[in-house]
Amino acid sequence: MSKQAIELWEAWIDLQYADEDSKGTLFVWGEVCVGNSLSEPVLVKRKVQGSAPTHLYLEVVPYILEKDGRVTEARYSEPLQQIDQYTRIIVCSGEEVLVEIDNIELLD
């Protein structure tokens, strides 16, 4: 996957989305190039054996990434039990790592 196909990725924890079951909500947002496909990709949590528990792996589904064409958004959210639950977010497409996010902003 070329870096040209990856436009922008962001991750933040919104503390205003806290309730009695969570301390806040993690949001991950990114842009991916899907060529001429009309499909809207989503980010799905992926379990990776042997990975650190503080690393969140997300996979772009469906696997339709292209180098040129239409750019669209992919999103993910998850209520968090702890604010420091994740220290790194890894976004993959198949076996390929698209981006690693180490800076997760806190918004209150």
C-alpha positions in Angstrom: 0.0 0.0 0.0 1.5 3.3 -1.0 1.5 6.2 1.5 -0.4 8.2 -1.2 -3.5 6.0 -0.5 -3.5 7.0 3.2 -4.7 10.5 3.6 -5.2 11.1 7.3 -5.7 9.1 10.6 -6.7 10.4 14.0 -7.5 8.9 17.4 -8.9 10.6 20.5 -10.7 9.7 23.7 -13.8 11.8 24.4 -14.3 12.1 28.2 -17.8 13.5 27.7 -19.0 10.1 26.4 -18.3 8.6 29.8 -21.0 6.9 31.8 -21.3 4.4 34.7 -19.9 1.6 32.5 -17.0 3.5 30.9 -14.4 6.3 31.6 -14.7 7.7 28.0 -15.0 6.7 24.4 -12.2 6.0 22.0 -12.8 7.3 18.5 -10.5 6.4 15.5 -11.1 8.1 12.1 -9.2 7.8 8.9 -9.4 8.2 5.1 -8.7 5.3 2.7 -8.7 5.1 -1.0 -11.2 2.6 -2.4 -10.7 3.1 -6.1 -14.0 2.9 -8.0 -15.7 0.8 -5.4 -19.0 2.1 -3.9 -18.4 0.1 -0.7 -17.9 2.0 2.5 -15.1 0.4 4.6 -15.3 0.1 8.3 -12.7 -0.5 11.0 -13.1 -3.8 12.9 -11.2 -4.8 16.0 -8.8 -7.6 15.3 -7.2 -10.0 17.8 -3.5 -10.6 17.3 -2.0 -13.4 19.3 1.0 -12.4 21.4 0.3 -8.6 21.0 0.6 -6.3 24.0 -2.8 -5.8 25.8 -2.4 -2.0 25.4 -2.2 -2.3 21.6 -5.4 -2.1 19.6 -5.4 -3.7 16.2 -8.0 -2.5 13.7 -8.6 -3.9 10.2 -10.1 -2.1 7.3 -13.0 -4.2 6.0 -13.7 -4.9 3.2 -10.2 -5.3 1.8 -10.7 -3.0 -1.3 -7.9 -0.5 -0.9 -6.5 1.0 -4.1 -3.7 3.5 -4.9 -6.0 5.9 -6.9 -9.6 6.8 -7.0 -12.3 7.7 -4.5 -11.3 8.5 -0.9 -13.7 7.7 1.9 -13.8 7.6 5.7 -13.5 4.6 7.9 -14.5 4.9 11.6 -14.3 3.0 14.9 -15.5 3.7 18.4 -15.2 1.8 21.7 -16.2 2.7 25.3 -13.1 2.4 27.5 -12.9 0.9 31.0 -9.7 2.9 31.6 -8.4 6.0 29.9 -5.0 4.4 29.4 -6.4 1.1 28.1 -4.6 1.6 24.8 -1.2 3.2 24.2 -0.9 2.3 20.5 -3.4 1.7 17.7 -2.4 -0.3 14.6 -4.6 -0.1 11.5 -4.2 -3.0 9.0 -5.5 -4.0 5.7 -5.0 -7.8 5.4 -1.5 -8.4 6.7 -0.3 -5.0 5.8 0.1 -2.3 8.5 -1.3 1.0 7.1 -0.6 3.2 10.1 0.5 3.1 13.7 -1.0 5.8 16.0 0.9 6.5 19.2 -0.6 9.8 20.0 -4.2 9.4 21.4 -5.6 12.8 22.3 -7.8 13.4 25.4 -10.8 15.6 24.9 -13.0 16.8 27.7 
